[in-house]
Amino acid sequence: MKKASSWRAFFRCSVLTALLPVSFALSACSSVSTQQEVEMGAQYATEINRQLPIVSDATVHRAINLIGDDIARYGSRGINYTFYVVDANQVNAFAVPGGYVYVNRGLVERTRNFSELAGVLAHEIGHVEARHGVEQMEKMQNANLGLTLAYVLLGRQPSGVERAAIDVGGGLYFAKHSREAENEADRVAIPLMVAARIHPNGLVTMFEELLRAQQSNSSQVGQWFSTHPTTQERINATRAEIAKLPASRLSGMRTTSSDYNSMKNRLRQLPPARDVASR
């Protein structure tokens, strides 16, 4: 009953926004609670997992969740996170409200060490911790958009939830954030990594690697840049944030892990990742 009431309240909020003046609608659609966010996120994740090619291998699933949990447990919202590897060779990652984080296999395989993957996961956790996905839902409501589950997932009007084709490469609505939100997620990611004793420089080196790939016209990273604005200025800002930390505090922080190595080795044994962009 609680899930049903949360969804009724959410969609009633959408209808109010479409029919009433914005000032009244905003008061009627005040902030989505954490409980509502988690309940809605679980339903989004169910639909996403039904449509995306999730890697089901037990070794991979266990490893990505051990790595992600090691970071997420230092979050401040008390959310239980779940992590998935999507069997797609494009480089991308996204987080759904309520703590569901997805990373494409192409990104995992492109990372050169544990701290780079941890940096991406910490960044996506940062979006959830900062409630960026919830803010997007509220912006959609305030723009008088008629919401359905498929509309939220796709960012465009589909023919129906049952036939909704989710763009794993980057069209997922929750993957698209503003530059300000991206920068904030970076700032949240750094202390999360430090608390987990993972060297935060992996966030910088991963950005640098992706920027080099873009400059060499790699088609594999195009979808990352469509959803994660990554510039040299952003890299410099992240490096500057890390430089504020005492060198003694960073000493001995991890750049590798057995879980990461196990996952990478297992992925090499699986059939090649799918090229979802050519579907």
C-alpha positions in Angstrom: 0.0 0.0 0.0 2.9 2.4 0.8 4.3 2.0 -2.7 1.0 2.6 -4.4 0.3 5.7 -2.3 3.7 7.1 -3.1 3.1 6.6 -6.8 -0.4 8.1 -6.6 1.1 11.1 -4.8 3.8 11.5 -7.4 1.6 11.4 -10.4 -1.1 13.5 -8.7 1.7 16.1 -8.2 2.3 15.9 -12.0 -1.3 16.5 -12.8 -1.5 19.5 -10.4 1.5 21.0 -12.0 -0.1 20.8 -15.4 -3.4 22.3 -14.3 -2.5 24.9 -11.6 -0.4 28.0 -11.5 3.3 27.2 -10.9 3.5 28.9 -7.5 0.6 26.8 -6.2 1.9 23.6 -7.8 5.3 24.0 -6.2 3.8 24.2 -2.8 1.6 21.2 -3.5 4.6 19.3 -4.9 7.1 20.0 -2.2 10.1 17.8 -1.9 9.9 14.1 -2.5 10.8 12.3 0.7 13.7 9.8 0.8 11.2 7.0 1.4 9.2 8.0 -1.8 12.5 8.3 -3.7 13.6 4.8 -2.7 10.2 3.3 -3.6 10.1 5.0 -7.0 13.7 4.2 -7.6 13.0 0.5 -7.0 10.3 0.6 -9.7 12.5 2.5 -12.1 15.2 -0.1 -11.5 12.8 -3.0 -12.1 11.8 -1.5 -15.5 15.4 -0.7 -16.4 16.6 -4.2 -15.5 13.8 -5.7 -17.6 15.0 -3.8 -20.7 18.8 -3.4 -20.4 21.3 -6.2 -21.0 22.5 -6.5 -17.4 25.5 -8.7 -16.9 24.1 -11.6 -14.8 27.4 -13.3 -14.0 27.6 -13.8 -10.2 31.3 -13.0 -9.9 30.8 -9.7 -11.7 27.7 -8.7 -9.8 29.2 -9.6 -6.5 32.4 -7.6 -7.3 30.7 -4.4 -8.5 28.5 -4.4 -5.4 31.4 -5.0 -3.0 33.3 -2.1 -4.6 30.3 0.1 -4.7 29.2 -0.7 -1.1 32.7 0.1 0.2 32.2 3.7 -1.0 28.4 4.1 -0.5 28.5 3.2 3.2 30.1 6.6 3.8 27.1 8.4 2.3 25.0 10.5 4.6 21.5 9.6 3.5 21.2 6.1 4.8 20.3 4.6 1.4 21.0 1.0 0.5 22.7 1.1 -2.9 22.6 -1.5 -5.6 25.1 -1.7 -8.4 24.8 -3.2 -11.9 27.1 -3.8 -14.9 25.3 -3.2 -18.2 26.6 -5.5 -21.0 27.2 -2.6 -23.4 30.6 -1.6 -24.9 29.8 2.1 -24.9 31.5 4.1 -22.0 28.9 5.4 -19.7 27.3 5.2 -16.2 24.2 6.6 -14.5 22.4 6.6 -11.2 18.7 6.3 -10.6 17.1 8.0 -7.6 16.9 5.7 -4.6 20.5 4.3 -5.0 20.5 2.2 -8.1 23.8 2.7 -10.0 24.6 1.3 -13.5 28.0 1.2 -15.1 28.5 0.0 -18.7 30.9 -2.8 -19.3 32.7 -0.7 -21.8 33.6 1.8 -19.0 34.7 -1.0 -16.6 37.0 -2.5 -19.3 38.5 0.9 -20.1 39.5 1.6 -16.5 43.2 1.0 -15.9 43.1 0.5 -12.1 40.6 0.1 -9.2 40.7 3.8 -8.2 39.4 4.9 -11.7 36.4 2.6 -11.5 35.9 3.6 -7.8 36.0 7.3 -8.9 33.2 6.8 -11.4 31.0 4.9 -8.9 31.7 7.6 -6.3 30.6 10.2 -8.8 27.4 8.4 -9.5 26.8 7.9 -5.8 27.4 11.7 -5.4 24.4 12.4 -7.7 22.2 10.3 -5.5 23.6 11.8 -2.3 22.9 15.3 -3.7 19.4 14.3 -4.9 20.1 15.4 -8.5 17.7 12.7 -9.9 14.9 13.9 -7.6 15.6 17.5 -8.7 15.2 16.4 -12.3 11.8 14.8 -11.5 10.7 18.1 -9.9 12.0 20.1 -12.9 10.0 17.9 -15.2 6.9 18.5 -13.1 7.4 22.2 -13.1 7.8 22.2 -16.9 4.2 20.8 -17.1 5.4 17.5 -18.5 2.9 14.6 -18.3 4.9 12.0 -16.5 4.7 8.3 -17.0 7.4 5.8 -16.0 8.5 5.4 -19.5 8.7 9.1 -20.0 10.9 9.5 -17.0 13.2 6.7 -18.2 13.4 7.8 -21.8 13.1 11.6 -21.7 10.7 11.5 -24.5 7.1 10.3 -25.1 7.1 6.6 -25.8 4.4 4.4 -27.3 3.9 2.7 -23.9 5.7 1.3 -21.0 5.6 -2.2 -22.4 7.3 -1.1 -25.6 9.6 1.5 -24.2 13.2 1.1 -25.6 15.7 2.4 -23.0 18.8 4.0 -24.6 21.5 2.3 -22.6 24.1 4.5 -24.4 23.1 7.7 -22.7 19.5 8.7 -23.5 18.3 7.7 -20.0 16.9 10.8 -18.5 18.6 10.4 -15.2 22.0 10.2 -16.8 21.7 13.8 -18.1 22.9 16.4 -15.6 23.9 20.0 -15.7 27.6 21.1 -15.5 26.8 22.4 -12.0 25.4 19.0 -10.9 28.4 17.2 -12.4 30.8 19.4 -10.5 28.8 18.9 -7.3 28.9 15.1 -7.7 32.7 15.3 -8.2 33.0 17.3 -4.9 30.9 14.7 -3.1 32.8 11.8 -4.6 36.2 12.9 -3.3 35.5 12.7 0.5 33.6 9.4 -0.1 36.7 7.9 -1.8 38.9 9.3 1.0 36.7 7.8 3.7 36.9 4.4 1.9 40.7 4.7 1.8 40.7 4.8 -2.0 43.0 7.3 -3.7 40.8 10.0 -5.2 43.2 10.7 -8.0 41.5 7.9 -9.9 38.7 10.3 -10.6 41.1 12.7 -12.3 43.0 10.0 -14.3 39.7 8.5 -15.5 38.5 11.9 -16.7 41.9 12.5 -18.5 41.7 9.1 -20.2 38.2 9.8 -21.4 39.1 13.3 -22.6 42.1 11.8 -24.6 39.7 9.3 -26.1 37.3 12.0 -27.2 40.1 14.0 -28.7 41.2 11.0 -30.7 37.6 10.7 -32.0 36.8 7.5 -30.3 33.1 6.7 -30.9 33.0 4.5 -27.8 33.1 7.5 -25.4 30.7 9.8 -27.3 27.8 8.9 -25.1 29.7 9.6 -21.9 30.3 13.2 -23.0 26.6 13.6 -24.0 25.6 12.9 -20.4 28.7 13.9 -18.4 30.2 17.2 -19.6 33.9 16.6 -19.1 36.4 19.4 -19.8 39.9 20.3 -18.9 38.5 22.9 -16.6 36.5 20.3 -14.7 39.6 18.1 -14.5 41.6 21.0 -13.1 38.8 21.8 -10.5 38.8 18.1 -9.3 42.6 18.1 -9.1 42.5 21.3 -7.1 40.0 19.8 -4.6 42.2 16.8 -4.1 45.2 19.1 -3.6 43.5 20.6 -0.6 43.9 17.3 1.2 47.1 16.9 3.3 49.6 14.6 1.6 49.8 12.6 4.8 46.1 11.8 4.6 46.4 10.4 1.0 49.5 8.3 1.9 48.8 4.6 1.5 45.4 5.0 -0.1 44.4 2.1 -2.4 44.6 2.1 -6.2 43.9 -1.6 -6.6 41.7 -4.3 -5.1 41.2 -8.1 -5.4 37.5 -7.6 -6.2 38.4 -5.2 -9.1 41.0 -7.7 -10.4 38.5 -10.6 -10.1 35.8 -8.7 -12.0 38.1 -7.6 -14.8 39.5 -11.1 -15.2 35.9 -12.6 -15.3 34.8 -10.0 -17.9 37.6 -11.1 -20.2 36.2 -14.6 -20.1 32.7 -13.6 -21.1 31.5 -13.0 -24.7 32.2 -9.5 -26.0 30.0 -6.7 -24.8 27.1 -5.6 -27.0 27.2 -2.6 -29.3 23.9 -1.2 -28.2 24.3 2.0 -30.3 23.8 -0.1 -33.5 20.5 -1.8 -32.3 
